[in-house]
Amino acid sequence: MRSHKATAMLVAPLLGILSLTACTGSGTPDTEAVSLDQDWSKAEPLTIDVFDGPANYQGIQGGWFGKIVKDKFNIELNILAPNVAGGGDTLYNTRVASGELGDLIIVGKGKQADELVEGGLMLDASPYYESMKNASAYDTAVQNLNEGKDGVYAFPTTVSTIKPTEPGESIDPTFGPYLRWDYYADAGYPEIGTLEDLLPVLKEMQDAHPKADNGKPVYAVSLFKDWDGNMMVMGKQPTTLYGYDEMGFVLAKADGSDYQSIIDTDSQYVRALKFYNKANQMGLVDPESTTQNYDTMFAKYQAGQVLLSWWPWLGQSAYNTEQNMAKGKGFELVPMEDQKIFTYGAEAYGGGLVYGIGSKAEDPARIAAFIDWLYSPEGVQSTSADTMGNTGPEGLTWEDGPDGPKLTDFGRKALLEGDADVPAEWGGGKYKDGGSALNVSAVLPAEVNPNTDFPYAYKYWPSYQETVANPLTEDWSKRMGATTTMQYLQDNDQLIVAPGSGFAAPTDDSEIETLRNQVKASIVEYSWKMAFAKDDAEFDSLLAQLQETVNGLGYEKVLDVDMANAKAQNEARVAVADELG
């Protein structure tokens, strides 16, 4: 489905924060239970507005997912995507000011959802909850999410029954140093001690392979700006290799052992910017990095024009087709001696996004039934975020059998070869174009499907493991002594798990919000300048200018808030590990 961007996990914050004091009305229906047990396909046709924070497509949902929703509920989904509508807060603010955000709402947990409840823009779904058999299977998370409220307003995403101290990700973590393994092998599998030691290896690889098959230049590194938020998002990624993730302007280690201000001279963020600057001085950075968007960059990965990916779902998704892997070509994690990669623990209380029903929705019962379906095995398989890698609908991409689930021929083509033409009876068009534009999963794909007794995500299936062996994975496994990335990292004690606490930072007050917006604009501006500085002296001068500029804009005041939130987040992680780990 288009080039979904994992903004929910990687960029903060998703949306702007807005005071809703001007809104009125509780939006609460009668508390008497309402049954959802009916054939919704026979209901009158209904188009609903879906305000969708993580979506990267705007308009009517079509394709095979649109057909499933239409056939089951006689609903058309009209996706409203702030990422597409100019980014930032504008779409959110405009619609909130009108008193109606959407019929189905997908926004950030905590501050955003709380504001919408307080402002009367989100409906109390209590009358429907008793009838929501799929969602109520995760009642602990639902109750936790709505604690302190007078009803059931929000429903969790990426929820799981897996222990929060266990990785909630698939056979690959979200982050890691993934290189073109075939070129790394050509170079003789050189040792990589630290982040900086990647540079001479990448230089050797680029020099040996200066042109891609399409005749265009190959670069070790290619960057983009689309997801920049509190910082340059591509500057944040290398910090995850050492166990850090962001909380505003703070980098917080997964185990609570360290908290860094991103602008400190010796911070991991500045280290990452130095990495890019050194790479650029060595001729390793795509010169179009400052102007291209994610989609343009993704196409370069598909064409074999980029050698390094910080995310498996970028490099592998774009380039590791069956045809390429059969030739021994593709991205795999490389052994970096000092890495301790951040991994998200399974979210017992759900992830950072929630579903809600708009208080002015025309048919809230049908929307509640649709939300409930998202938690069903069929709904989980049919929706996904690109970082999660869900499998698609049974009967199209996969089928169950006596030895467990396996991909169909169509599924192999659609999921392993990059795309496929969907049969007319499933809606036609391209498989990727027809996938769910919601860009979030209700249930963690690592969760076990009760209908098959295997995880939802196909990469866990024995049938997948057995049939995808190819020269690329065989060489990687032989060299690394493992069959999956997760196994390698766990065996070598190179993972650090952030327990899945479901923590959401509280709302910035208006002063902090104003200061943050000014400060982050300067941080992003200077970060890009530093990455492309002509030499070390200019880099250092720009860093000093950045520090002076943002300190003059009130950086310390915002940092204090973020530091407090980061420490509160760690307390929540410790608590959930003690309770459920």
C-alpha positions in Angstrom: 0.0 0.0 0.0 1.9 3.0 -1.2 5.0 4.0 0.7 3.7 3.9 4.2 5.8 5.8 6.6 6.3 4.6 10.1 5.6 8.0 11.7 3.9 6.4 14.6 7.1 4.7 15.8 9.8 7.0 14.5 8.7 10.6 14.4 7.3 12.7 17.3 4.9 14.2 17.6 2.4 13.0 15.0 0.1 15.9 15.3 -0.2 19.3 16.8 -1.6 19.9 20.2 -4.6 22.2 20.4 -6.7 23.5 23.3 -10.3 22.3 22.9 -11.9 24.5 25.4 -14.1 26.0 22.7 -15.7 22.7 22.0 -18.9 21.7 23.7 -21.0 18.6 24.2 -20.1 15.3 25.8 -20.9 13.2 22.8 -22.1 10.5 25.2 -25.0 8.2 23.9 -27.4 6.4 26.1 -25.6 3.9 28.4 -28.0 1.1 27.6 -26.2 -1.7 25.8 -26.5 -1.8 22.0 -26.0 -5.1 20.1 -23.7 -5.0 17.1 -24.7 -8.5 16.1 -26.2 -7.9 12.7 -25.5 -8.2 9.0 -23.9 -4.8 8.3 -23.5 -5.6 4.6 -27.3 -5.0 4.3 -27.1 -1.6 5.9 -27.5 1.6 3.8 -24.3 2.6 2.0 -22.2 4.9 4.3 -19.1 7.0 3.7 -17.2 7.9 6.8 -14.4 10.4 7.3 -11.4 8.8 8.9 -9.0 11.3 10.6 -5.9 9.2 10.5 -2.6 10.5 12.1 -0.2 7.9 10.6 -1.9 7.6 7.2 0.2 8.5 4.1 -2.7 8.4 1.6 -5.6 10.8 1.4 -8.9 10.0 -0.3 -11.3 7.1 -0.6 -9.8 3.7 0.3 -10.0 1.5 -2.7 -8.5 -1.8 -3.8 -8.8 -5.2 -2.1 -9.0 -3.7 1.4 -11.7 -1.2 0.4 -13.7 -4.1 -1.1 -13.5 -6.1 2.1 -14.8 -3.2 4.1 -17.5 -2.4 1.6 -18.6 -6.1 1.4 -18.7 -6.5 5.2 -20.0 -3.2 6.4 -21.2 -1.3 3.3 -18.8 1.4 4.3 -16.4 3.5 2.2 -13.5 5.0 4.1 -12.6 8.6 3.3 -9.1 9.0 4.7 -8.0 12.4 6.0 -4.3 12.4 6.4 -2.4 15.3 8.0 0.8 13.8 6.6 -0.5 14.4 3.1 -2.4 17.6 3.8 0.7 19.7 4.2 1.9 18.1 7.4 1.9 19.6 10.8 -1.1 20.8 12.8 -3.2 22.5 10.2 -5.7 19.8 9.2 -6.1 18.8 12.9 -6.6 22.4 14.1 -9.0 23.3 11.3 -11.3 20.3 11.9 -11.2 20.5 15.7 -12.2 24.2 15.4 -15.2 23.1 13.4 -16.2 20.8 16.2 -15.9 17.6 14.1 -12.5 15.8 13.6 -13.9 12.7 11.9 -16.3 9.8 12.2 -13.5 7.3 12.9 -10.5 8.9 14.6 -6.9 7.5 14.8 -4.7 9.8 16.9 -1.9 9.7 19.5 -2.6 8.1 22.8 -2.6 10.4 25.9 -2.6 14.1 25.2 -4.4 14.1 21.9 -7.0 11.6 22.7 -7.6 13.2 26.2 -8.1 16.6 24.6 -10.7 15.2 22.2 -12.6 13.5 25.0 -12.5 16.7 27.1 -13.6 18.7 24.1 -16.6 16.4 23.3 -15.2 15.3 19.9 -14.9 11.6 20.8 -17.9 9.4 21.6 -18.3 7.2 24.7 -18.5 3.7 23.1 -19.7 2.0 26.3 -23.1 1.0 24.9 -21.3 -1.0 22.2 -18.3 -2.4 24.1 -20.2 -5.3 25.6 -20.9 -6.5 22.1 -17.3 -6.0 20.8 -16.2 -9.5 21.4 -12.9 -9.2 19.5 -11.7 -5.9 21.1 -12.8 -7.0 24.6 -10.4 -9.9 24.4 -7.9 -7.2 25.2 -10.0 -5.7 28.0 -7.0 -5.1 30.3 -5.6 -2.7 27.7 -8.9 -1.1 27.0 -9.6 -0.5 30.7 -6.0 0.9 31.2 -6.4 3.2 28.3 -9.7 4.7 29.6 -8.7 4.8 33.2 -10.1 7.9 34.9 -12.6 8.5 32.2 -16.4 8.0 32.6 -16.7 5.6 29.7 -14.9 3.7 26.9 -13.7 6.4 24.5 -10.5 5.0 23.0 -9.3 1.6 21.8 -5.6 0.5 21.8 -3.5 -0.4 18.8 -0.6 -2.9 18.4 -1.9 -4.6 21.6 -0.6 -7.9 22.7 -0.6 -10.6 25.3 3.1 -11.2 24.9 5.2 -10.2 28.0 6.2 -6.6 27.8 9.8 -7.5 28.6 10.0 -9.6 25.4 10.6 -8.0 21.9 7.3 -7.1 20.3 8.8 -7.0 16.9 9.1 -9.7 14.2 12.2 -11.6 13.2 13.9 -8.3 12.7 13.9 -5.4 15.2 12.8 -2.0 13.9 16.3 -0.6 13.8 19.8 -1.9 12.9 22.7 -1.5 10.5 21.5 -3.3 7.4 24.0 -3.3 4.4 24.0 -4.8 1.0 25.2 -8.1 2.2 26.5 -9.3 -1.2 28.7 -6.2 -1.5 29.8 -6.6 2.1 30.7 -10.2 1.3 32.7 -9.1 -1.8 34.7 -6.9 0.5 35.6 -9.9 2.6 33.2 -9.4 5.5 35.4 -6.7 7.1 35.1 -6.3 10.9 33.0 -3.4 12.1 33.8 -2.2 15.6 31.7 1.0 16.0 29.3 3.2 14.0 32.3 5.1 12.6 33.9 1.9 11.4 31.0 1.5 9.0 32.4 4.4 6.9 35.6 2.8 5.4 33.5 -0.4 4.8 30.9 1.6 2.9 33.6 3.5 1.0 35.1 0.2 -0.2 31.6 -1.1 -1.2 30.7 2.1 -3.1 34.1 2.3 -4.9 33.7 -1.3 -6.0 30.1 -0.8 -7.2 29.8 2.8 -8.4 26.8 2.2 -10.7 23.5 0.3 -10.2 22.0 -1.9 -12.8 20.0 1.1 -14.1 23.3 2.9 -14.8 22.7 5.5 -12.1 25.2 6.3 -9.3 25.3 4.2 -6.2 25.6 6.0 -2.8 26.3 4.5 0.6 23.8 6.8 2.2 20.6 8.5 1.0 18.5 10.8 3.3 15.1 12.5 3.3 13.3 15.2 5.3 9.7 14.1 5.3 9.5 12.8 8.9 11.7 15.5 10.6 10.0 16.5 13.9 11.8 17.5 17.1 15.0 16.6 15.3 16.3 15.4 11.9 14.8 11.9 11.9 17.7 10.3 10.0 20.0 11.7 12.7 18.0 9.9 15.4 18.3 6.5 13.7 22.0 5.7 14.5 21.3 6.4 18.2 19.0 3.4 18.3 22.0 1.1 17.6 23.2 2.0 21.1 19.9 1.6 22.9 18.4 5.1 22.7 15.0 6.4 21.6 13.6 9.9 21.5 11.4 11.7 24.0 11.1 15.2 22.6 14.6 16.7 22.8 15.9 13.9 25.0 17.5 10.6 24.0 16.6 8.0 26.6 18.2 4.6 26.9 15.8 1.7 27.0 17.0 0.5 30.4 16.8 3.9 32.0 20.5 4.1 32.5 21.1 7.3 30.5 19.3 10.5 29.4 20.9 12.9 26.9 20.1 16.3 25.6 20.3 16.0 21.8 22.3 19.2 21.3 25.0 18.3 23.8 28.4 18.2 22.1 29.0 14.6 23.1 25.4 13.4 22.5 24.6 10.3 20.4 22.6 12.6 18.1 25.5 14.9 17.4 27.6 11.8 16.9 25.2 10.7 14.2 25.4 14.1 12.5 29.2 13.8 12.5 28.8 10.4 10.9 26.8 11.8 8.1 29.2 14.8 7.7 32.2 12.5 7.5 30.3 10.3 5.1 29.5 13.3 2.9 33.2 14.5 3.0 34.1 11.0 1.8 31.6 11.3 -1.1 29.2 8.6 0.3 26.0 10.7 0.6 23.4 11.1 -2.1 23.6 14.8 -3.1 19.8 14.7 -3.7 19.3 14.0 0.0 18.3 17.5 0.9 15.5 17.8 -1.7 14.1 14.3 -2.2 11.1 12.8 -0.3 10.7 9.3 1.1 9.1 7.9 -2.0 12.0 9.1 -4.2 14.5 7.6 -1.8 12.6 4.4 -1.6 12.7 4.0 -5.4 16.5 4.3 -5.2 16.6 1.4 -2.7 14.5 -0.6 -5.1 16.9 0.1 -7.9 19.9 -0.9 -5.9 21.3 2.7 -5.7 21.7 2.8 -1.8 24.0 0.5 0.4 23.0 1.3 4.0 19.5 1.1 5.6 18.8 1.8 9.3 15.5 0.0 9.0 14.9 -3.6 7.7 11.5 -2.5 6.4 13.2 0.0 4.1 16.2 -1.8 2.6 14.8 -5.3 2.7 11.3 -4.3 1.7 12.6 -2.4 -1.3 15.3 -4.7 -2.5 15.1 -8.2 -1.1 12.8 -9.6 -3.8 12.8 -13.3 -4.5 14.6 -12.6 -7.7 17.4 -10.6 -6.1 17.8 -13.0 -3.2 18.0 -15.9 -5.5 21.1 -14.2 -7.0 22.5 -13.7 -3.5 21.7 -9.9 -3.5 20.0 -8.0 -0.7 20.2 -6.3 2.7 21.1 -8.1 5.9 22.2 -6.9 9.3 25.9 -6.7 9.7 27.9 -7.6 12.9 28.8 -4.3 14.6 30.8 -5.2 17.7 29.6 -2.5 20.1 25.9 -2.3 19.1 23.1 -2.8 21.7 20.1 -2.2 19.5 16.9 -0.7 21.0 13.9 -2.9 20.6 10.3 -2.2 21.6 8.8 -4.6 24.1 5.4 -6.0 23.4 2.7 -3.5 24.4 0.5 -5.1 27.0 -1.5 -1.8 27.1 -1.2 -1.0 23.4 1.0 1.3 21.4 1.1 5.0 20.8 -2.0 5.4 18.7 -5.7 4.8 19.5 -9.0 4.4 17.7 -12.0 6.4 18.6 -15.5 7.2 17.3 -16.3 10.8 16.5 -19.1 12.3 18.6 -21.1 13.4 15.5 -20.7 10.1 13.6 -23.9 9.3 11.7 -23.9 5.5 12.5 -21.7 5.0 15.5 -22.8 1.4 16.0 -21.5 0.4 12.6 -18.2 2.2 13.2 -17.9 0.3 16.5 -18.5 -2.9 14.7 -15.8 -2.0 12.2 -13.4 -1.2 15.0 -14.2 -4.5 16.6 -13.5 -6.3 13.3 -10.0 -4.8 13.3 -9.2 -6.9 16.3 -10.6 -10.1 14.7 -8.2 -12.6 13.0 -9.6 -11.4 9.6 -9.2 -7.8 10.5 -5.6 -8.2 11.9 -4.5 -10.1 8.8 -6.1 -7.5 6.5 -4.6 -4.4 8.0 -1.0 -3.4 8.7 1.6 -0.9 9.1 4.7 -1.3 6.8 6.9 -1.7 9.8 4.8 -4.6 11.1 4.4 -6.7 7.9 1.0 -8.2 8.2 0.1 -11.0 5.9 -3.1 -10.0 4.0 -6.4 -11.8 3.7 -6.9 -15.5 3.9 -7.7 -17.0 0.6 -5.8 -14.3 -1.3 -2.3 -14.1 0.1 -2.3 -17.2 2.3 -4.2 -20.4 3.2 -4.2 -22.7 6.2 -3.4 -26.3 6.0 -2.6 -29.4 8.1 1.0 -28.3 8.5 0.0 -24.7 9.4 -0.5 -21.5 7.3 1.5 -20.9 4.1 1.6 -18.2 1.5 -0.2 -18.8 -1.8 1.5 -18.3 -5.1 -0.2 -14.9 -5.3 1.0 -14.1 -1.7 4.6 -15.0 -2.6 4.4 -12.7 -5.6 2.7 -9.9 -3.7 4.7 -10.1 -0.5 8.1 -11.5 -1.5 8.5 -10.2 -5.1 7.2 -6.7 -4.4 3.7 -6.6 -5.8 1.1 -8.4 -7.8 -2.1 -7.9 -9.8 -5.1 -8.6 -7.6 -7.9 -10.8 -9.1 -11.0 -9.0 -10.1 -13.1 -10.8 -7.5 -10.9 -9.3 -4.8 -11.2 -5.8 -6.2 -8.5 -5.7 -8.9 -5.6 -3.3 -9.1 -2.1 -3.7 -7.6 -1.8 -5.5 -4.2 0.2 -2.7 -2.6 -2.0 0.0 -3.9 -5.1 -1.8 -2.5 -3.8 -2.4 1.0 -5.1 -0.7 4.2 -4.4 3.0 4.2 -5.0 3.1 8.0 -1.3 2.3 8.5 -1.7 0.9 12.0 -2.5 -2.6 13.3 -5.0 -3.2 16.2 -3.1 -6.3 17.3 0.7 -6.9 17.3 1.4 -9.2 14.3 3.6 -11.3 16.6 0.5 -12.3 18.5 -0.8 -15.8 17.8 -3.8 -16.1 15.5 -6.3 -18.3 17.5 -7.6 -19.8 14.2 -4.2 -21.2 13.2 -2.2 -21.3 16.4 0.7 -19.5 14.6 1.6 -15.8 14.8 -0.2 -13.4 12.4 3.0 -12.3 10.7 4.0 -14.8 8.0 7.7 -14.4 8.7 7.2 -16.5 11.8 5.6 -19.4 10.0 7.7 -22.6 9.5 6.4 -22.8 5.9 8.0 -19.4 5.2 11.2 -20.2 6.9 11.5 -23.4 4.9 10.7 -22.0 1.5 12.6 -18.7 1.5 16.0 -20.2 1.9 18.2 -18.7 -0.8 21.8 -17.8 -1.5 21.5 -14.5 0.4 20.0 -15.9 3.6 22.1 -19.0 3.5 25.3 -17.0 3.3 24.2 -14.7 6.0 23.1 -17.6 8.3 26.4 -19.4 7.7 28.5 -16.3 8.5 26.4 -15.2 11.5 25.5 -18.6 13.0 21.8 -17.7 13.3 18.6 -18.1 11.2 17.1 -14.7 12.0 18.3 -11.3 13.0 16.5 -11.5 16.3 18.2 -14.8 17.1 21.6 -13.4 16.3 21.1 -10.3 18.4 19.7 -12.3 21.4 22.4 -14.9 21.2 25.1 -12.2 21.2 23.5 -10.0 23.9 23.1 -7.1 21.4 19.5 -6.2 22.1 18.1 -3.9 24.8 14.4 -4.1 25.3 12.3 -1.1 26.4 9.3 -2.8 28.2 6.0 -2.1 26.5 4.4 0.2 29.1 2.0 2.1 26.8 3.3 5.4 28.3 2.1 8.6 26.6 3.7 11.9 27.4 1.3 14.5 28.8 0.2 17.5 26.8 2.6 20.4 26.4 1.1 23.6 27.8 0.7 26.5 25.4 4.0 28.1 26.4 6.0 24.9 26.0 4.3 24.1 22.7 5.2 27.5 21.3 8.8 27.2 22.5 9.1 23.7 21.1 7.9 24.6 17.7 10.5 27.4 17.4 13.3 25.3 18.8 12.7 22.2 16.7 12.7 24.3 13.5 16.2 25.5 14.4 17.4 22.1 15.4 16.3 20.6 12.1 17.7 23.5 10.0 21.1 23.3 11.7 21.2 19.5 11.7 21.0 19.4 7.9 23.6 22.2 7.6 25.9 20.2 9.9 25.5 17.0 8.0 26.6 18.8 4.8 29.2 21.1 6.3 32.3 21.4 4.1 34.8 20.4 6.9 35.1 19.6 10.6 35.7 23.3 11.5 32.4 24.4 9.8 30.6 21.5 11.5 31.9 22.6 15.0 31.0 26.2 14.2 27.4 25.3 13.2 27.0 23.2 16.3 28.0 26.2 18.5 25.6 28.4 16.5 22.8 25.8 17.0 23.4 25.6 20.8 23.5 29.4 21.2 20.4 29.8 19.0 18.1 27.3 20.6 19.2 28.2 24.1 18.2 31.7 23.3 14.8 30.4 22.2 14.0 28.6 25.5 15.5 25.2 24.8 16.3 24.5 28.5 12.7 25.0 29.5 11.4 22.5 27.0 14.3 20.1 27.8 13.2 20.1 31.5 9.7 18.9 30.4 11.1 16.3 28.1 13.5 15.0 30.7 10.7 14.7 33.3 8.6 12.8 30.7 11.5 10.5 29.8 12.0 9.6 33.5 8.3 9.1 33.9 8.3 6.8 30.9 11.1 4.7 32.5 9.1 4.5 35.7 6.1 3.2 33.7 8.4 0.6 32.0 9.8 -0.6 35.3 6.3 -0.8 36.7 4.9 -2.9 33.8 8.0 -5.2 33.9 7.4 -5.8 37.6 3.7 -6.4 37.1 3.6 -8.4 33.9 7.2 -9.2 32.9 
